Amino acid sequence: MNLLLMVLSDLDYKEDVFLALQSVGITKATVFDAKSMDKSLESEYSLFTGFLHSRSEMEGERMVFIAPLASPDLAKELLTNLEAGGIPVKTEDILSLTVFPVSYCFDQSSGLCK
């Protein structure tokens, strides 16, 4: 068992990422909105406002995806599908993706995973 952690930094590609996740069979993902630390410091701590300047209102907005993976190969297939769909993940700062090995997990539907 593995755990996918993906941060989508360009929300223009949100629908493409959802479709790519489904296309490789990743359906148990948890998704939540987030913002970069720079954006958080800028908006919540006025001390830093003078140092950090946003180019747009949406800059710093992110989506975080967490999903169980049976194999790290699914993450590779996900990236391949995004590239095949014309998403320039290798040349532009669109997303970051990490796969972690999981040593112990439990889920009511699948039980104990080792």
C-alpha positions as a LaTeX table, in Angstrom:
\begin{tabular}{lrrr}
\hline
Residue & $x$ (\AA) & $y$ (\AA) & $z$ (\AA) \\
\hline
Met1 & 0.00 & 0.00 & 0.00 \\
Asn2 & 1.14 & 3.50 & $-0.81$ \\
Leu3 & $-0.11$ & 7.02 & $-0.19$ \\
Leu4 & $-0.30$ & 9.66 & $-2.92$ \\
Leu5 & 0.17 & 13.28 & $-1.89$ \\
Met6 & $-0.36$ & 15.71 & $-4.74$ \\
Val7 & $-0.50$ & 19.50 & $-4.61$ \\
Leu8 & $-2.14$ & 21.23 & $-7.56$ \\
Ser9 & $-0.78$ & 24.77 & $-7.78$ \\
Asp10 & $-2.50$ & 25.78 & $-11.05$ \\
Leu11 & $-6.24$ & 25.48 & $-10.45$ \\
Asp12 & $-6.96$ & 25.96 & $-14.16$ \\
Tyr13 & $-6.14$ & 22.25 & $-14.49$ \\
Lys14 & $-8.44$ & 21.05 & $-11.69$ \\
Glu15 & $-10.93$ & 19.28 & $-13.97$ \\
Asp16 & $-8.13$ & 17.64 & $-15.95$ \\
Val17 & $-6.59$ & 16.29 & $-12.75$ \\
Phe18 & $-9.92$ & 14.89 & $-11.53$ \\
Leu19 & $-10.45$ & 13.14 & $-14.87$ \\
Ala20 & $-6.90$ & 11.77 & $-14.89$ \\
Leu21 & $-7.32$ & 10.42 & $-11.34$ \\
Gln22 & $-10.50$ & 8.63 & $-12.36$ \\
Ser23 & $-8.92$ & 7.31 & $-15.56$ \\
Val24 & $-6.28$ & 5.40 & $-13.56$ \\
Gly25 & $-8.79$ & 4.15 & $-10.99$ \\
Ile26 & $-7.96$ & 6.51 & $-8.13$ \\
Thr27 & $-11.43$ & 7.09 & $-6.69$ \\
Lys28 & $-10.85$ & 7.24 & $-2.92$ \\
Ala29 & $-9.00$ & 10.54 & $-2.95$ \\
Thr30 & $-9.52$ & 13.20 & $-0.33$ \\
Val31 & $-9.29$ & 16.73 & $-1.70$ \\
Phe32 & $-9.09$ & 20.00 & 0.16 \\
Asp33 & $-8.34$ & 23.63 & $-0.59$ \\
Ala34 & $-5.13$ & 25.13 & 0.67 \\
Lys35 & $-2.91$ & 28.12 & 0.12 \\
Ser36 & 0.81 & 28.59 & $-0.07$ \\
Met37 & 2.70 & 29.82 & 2.96 \\
Asp38 & 3.55 & 33.05 & 1.12 \\
Lys39 & $-0.14$ & 33.73 & 0.49 \\
Ser40 & $-1.01$ & 32.89 & 4.08 \\
Leu41 & 1.66 & 35.21 & 5.48 \\
Glu42 & 0.62 & 37.97 & 3.12 \\
Ser43 & $-3.08$ & 37.81 & 3.94 \\
Glu44 & $-2.98$ & 37.00 & 7.67 \\
Tyr45 & 0.11 & 38.78 & 8.96 \\
Ser46 & 0.32 & 42.37 & 7.86 \\
Leu47 & 3.98 & 42.56 & 8.90 \\
Phe48 & 4.86 & 40.49 & 5.81 \\
Thr49 & 2.52 & 42.30 & 3.40 \\
Gly50 & 5.21 & 44.73 & 2.31 \\
Phe51 & 7.62 & 41.93 & 1.41 \\
Leu52 & 5.29 & 39.68 & $-0.58$ \\
His53 & 3.28 & 40.89 & $-3.56$ \\
Ser54 & 0.62 & 38.82 & $-5.34$ \\
Arg55 & 0.33 & 39.09 & $-9.09$ \\
Ser56 & $-3.31$ & 37.98 & $-8.95$ \\
Glu57 & $-6.07$ & 37.19 & $-6.50$ \\
Met58 & $-5.80$ & 33.41 & $-7.06$ \\
Glu59 & $-2.03$ & 33.24 & $-6.71$ \\
Gly60 & $-1.12$ & 31.00 & $-3.81$ \\
Glu61 & $-4.37$ & 29.02 & $-3.94$ \\
Arg62 & $-3.81$ & 25.25 & $-4.03$ \\
Met63 & $-5.66$ & 21.94 & $-3.95$ \\
Val64 & $-4.24$ & 19.02 & $-2.00$ \\
Phe65 & $-5.07$ & 15.44 & $-2.98$ \\
Ile66 & $-4.44$ & 12.47 & $-0.69$ \\
Ala67 & $-5.25$ & 8.97 & $-1.93$ \\
Pro68 & $-4.36$ & 5.36 & $-1.19$ \\
Leu69 & $-2.53$ & 3.63 & $-4.04$ \\
Ala70 & $-2.09$ & $-0.08$ & $-4.59$ \\
Ser71 & 1.10 & 0.64 & $-6.54$ \\
Pro72 & 3.37 & 3.63 & $-7.24$ \\
Asp73 & 2.89 & 2.76 & $-10.92$ \\
Leu74 & $-0.57$ & 4.37 & $-10.71$ \\
Ala75 & 1.08 & 7.73 & $-9.98$ \\
Lys76 & 3.33 & 7.30 & $-13.02$ \\
Glu77 & 0.30 & 6.41 & $-15.13$ \\
Leu78 & $-1.49$ & 9.51 & $-13.79$ \\
Leu79 & 1.35 & 11.76 & $-14.96$ \\
Thr80 & 1.46 & 9.98 & $-18.32$ \\
Asn81 & $-2.29$ & 10.55 & $-18.79$ \\
Leu82 & $-1.97$ & 14.22 & $-17.92$ \\
Glu83 & 0.84 & 14.66 & $-20.44$ \\
Ala84 & $-1.15$ & 12.74 & $-23.09$ \\
Gly85 & $-4.01$ & 15.17 & $-22.45$ \\
Gly86 & $-1.75$ & 18.11 & $-23.27$ \\
Ile87 & $-1.03$ & 19.20 & $-19.70$ \\
Pro88 & 2.62 & 20.36 & $-19.54$ \\
Val89 & 3.41 & 18.93 & $-16.09$ \\
Lys90 & 7.13 & 18.56 & $-16.87$ \\
Thr91 & 7.67 & 22.08 & $-18.18$ \\
Glu92 & 5.34 & 24.23 & $-16.05$ \\
Asp93 & 4.73 & 24.52 & $-12.30$ \\
Ile94 & 1.30 & 22.88 & $-12.30$ \\
Leu95 & 1.56 & 20.21 & $-9.63$ \\
Ser96 & 3.86 & 18.31 & $-7.34$ \\
Leu97 & 3.37 & 14.64 & $-6.60$ \\
Thr98 & 4.86 & 12.33 & $-3.98$ \\
Val99 & 4.17 & 8.67 & $-3.23$ \\
Phe100 & 4.90 & 7.37 & 0.27 \\
Pro101 & 5.09 & 3.70 & 1.26 \\
Val102 & 2.59 & 2.81 & 3.98 \\
Ser103 & 3.53 & 0.26 & 6.61 \\
Tyr104 & 0.14 & $-0.02$ & 8.29 \\
Cys105 & $-3.39$ & 1.07 & 7.41 \\
Phe106 & $-7.02$ & 0.26 & 8.11 \\
Asp107 & $-10.16$ & 1.02 & 6.16 \\
Gln108 & $-13.63$ & $-0.34$ & 6.97 \\
Ser109 & $-14.29$ & $-1.44$ & 3.40 \\
Ser110 & $-10.96$ & $-3.18$ & 2.79 \\
Gly111 & $-9.85$ & $-4.02$ & 6.33 \\
Leu112 & $-6.27$ & $-4.16$ & 7.52 \\
Cys113 & $-3.50$ & $-3.54$ & 4.98 \\
Lys114 & 0.08 & $-4.59$ & 5.65 \\
\hline
\end{tabular}
